[in-house]
Amino acid sequence: MAYWLMKAEPDDVSIDDLAAMPGQTVGWYGVRNYQARNFMRDQMCQGDQVLYYHSGCAVPGIAGIAEVCSGPYPDPTQFDPSHHYYDPKSTPAQPRWQQVDVRLVRKTRFLSLADMRATPALEGMLVLARGNRLSITPVEPAHWRAVMALLGEPA
């Protein structure tokens, strides 16, 4: 099992939105960065654990825990000309963008980016690196355990 941090904009799909979705599951659509796509396509597996992170908001941070619950498959938004994530260079025969399904495990207390930065045990965590803009990053097991401890959750 691997650990990931996946960023969602709460104006699009917040942890509360995920909790209200059928099966508490969402397809992780709209990833348009090749490295993040490759993580989903080549490394993520069903059962991998996810830190559900709110970004692009006044106070970014971890809002819950989710799990990967599907293998990769083509992101349908790339084929829809009316969608914000449409990609005219992508075709159903040769899709460029992939997604996985993510299911809510539980909402947690909110752990802000500032609190994460102030925690020595999280030093080196990719989301804390200056200039990191990736929407999906791997999380080292030691960092996962430290985050779980901060959240008061079992590791």
Residue pairs with C-beta under 8 A, 6 or more apart in sequence:
1 45
1 47
1 48
1 49
2 43
2 44
2 45
2 48
2 49
2 138
3 48
3 49
3 50
3 51
3 138
3 139
3 140
3 141
3 143
3 144
4 39
4 44
4 48
4 49
4 50
4 51
4 68
4 136
4 137
4 138
4 139
5 50
5 51
5 53
5 62
5 125
5 126
5 127
5 136
5 137
5 138
5 139
6 28
6 50
6 51
6 52
6 53
6 66
6 102
6 135
6 136
7 53
7 54
7 55
7 56
7 127
7 135
7 136
8 14
8 15
8 18
8 52
8 53
8 54
8 55
9 54
9 55
9 56
9 57
10 17
10 54
10 56
10 57
10 63
11 56
11 57
12 30
13 26
14 54
14 63
15 52
15 54
15 63
15 64
15 104
15 107
16 107
17 26
18 24
18 25
18 26
18 52
18 64
18 66
18 102
18 104
19 104
19 107
23 103
24 103
24 104
25 69
25 101
25 102
25 103
25 104
26 101
26 102
27 75
27 76
27 99
27 100
27 101
27 102
28 40
28 99
28 100
28 101
28 102
28 136
29 75
29 76
29 77
29 85
29 99
30 75
30 77
30 84
30 85
31 37
31 40
31 75
31 97
31 98
31 99
31 135
31 136
32 85
32 87
32 97
33 133
33 134
33 135
35 134
36 134
36 135
36 136
37 96
37 97
37 98
39 136
39 137
39 138
40 72
40 98
40 99
40 100
40 136
41 72
41 98
43 138
44 68
44 72
44 100
45 68
45 71
46 68
46 69
46 70
46 71
47 67
47 68
48 67
48 68
49 65
49 66
49 67
49 105
49 144
50 65
50 66
50 67
50 68
50 102
51 62
51 65
51 139
51 144
51 147
52 62
52 63
52 64
52 65
52 66
52 102
52 104
53 60
53 61
53 62
53 63
53 127
54 60
54 61
54 62
54 63
55 135
59 110
59 112
59 113
59 114
60 112
60 113
61 110
61 111
61 112
61 113
61 114
61 115
61 116
62 108
62 110
62 111
62 116
62 147
62 151
63 107
63 108
63 110
64 104
64 105
64 106
64 107
64 108
65 104
65 105
65 106
65 108
65 153
66 102
66 103
66 104
66 105
67 102
67 103
67 105
68 100
68 101
68 102
69 100
69 101
69 102
69 103
70 100
70 101
71 100
72 98
72 99
72 100
73 98
73 99
73 100
74 92
74 95
74 97
74 98
74 99
75 85
75 95
75 97
75 98
75 99
77 83
77 84
77 85
77 86
77 97
78 85
78 86
78 87
78 90
78 95
78 96
78 97
79 86
79 90
79 91
79 92
79 95
80 86
81 88
85 97
87 96
87 97
89 96
90 96
90 97
108 151
108 153
109 151
109 152
111 147
111 150
111 151
113 127
113 128
115 150
116 122
116 125
116 127
116 128
116 147
116 150
117 128
119 146
119 150
121 142
121 143
121 146
121 149
122 128
122 143
122 146
122 147
124 140
124 143
125 139
125 140
125 143
126 132
126 134
126 137
126 138
126 139
127 137
139 147
144 155
145 155
148 154
148 155
149 155
